Amino acid sequence: MKKYLIKLLVLSQLMIVGQAVADDAELLKARLSGLKSFTAAFSQTVKDEQGTAVHEAQGAITMTRPNKLRWETAMPDETSLIADGESVWHVDFFVEQVTVMSQQQAIENNPMVLLTSNSEAIWQQYSITQVDDNAFNVSPLSGNGQIRTLTVQFDEAGLAGLVMLDSQQQQSVIQFTGRKFNAVISPEQFSVAVPDGFMLDDQRS
């Protein structure tokens, strides 16, 4: 009888934990559901496992839900990463090259996808835990992928920043400024024309 009660207690605790995780996912989904579009400037600092800053960058983000994102880095190098809903385009102005791959391939095991995705199937591929009233940790259930944990941060206005821990234990802190929520964004923001003279590396199968 005692062993039965212990098993029942363990099972009930597992059910409570599972329900809490599910509730956390619904809370994050609700926080993002009202975010139809988002634009901001960003600053990014990357630190290694010892906490030493190894890289800094500045740029701008433009996104609309569902599934469209434009991430432009102005410093130290000029690059653009554009997800148009079907493909992801990486434009490197320094080496004059454009790399394109299917968006499905590019977002695999990348928790950043939840910022723009409405797909229940995709959301179920991630573990989501609420850290506090304004932060959620997101990790791929598969345990694979370059980004191991993404912390999505909010403030009273809305999406405020991101913290990424990658597979090399490097931490990338991204802070947004000049934020605009739910403004009208032209579809042209997510279209790509390969500049003259640039090499095109098309990895779509």
Secondary structure, DSSP 8 states (H G I E B T S, - for coil): -HHHHHHHHHHHHHHHHHHHHHHHHHHHHHHHHT-SEEEEEEEEEEE-TTS-EEEEEEEEEEEETTTEEEEEEEESS-EEEEE-SSEEEEEETTTTEEEEEEHHHHTTT-GGGGGT---HHHHTTEEEEEEETTEEEEEETTS-SSEEEEEEEE-SSSEEEEEEEETTS-EEEEEEEEEEES----GGGG-----TT-EEEE---
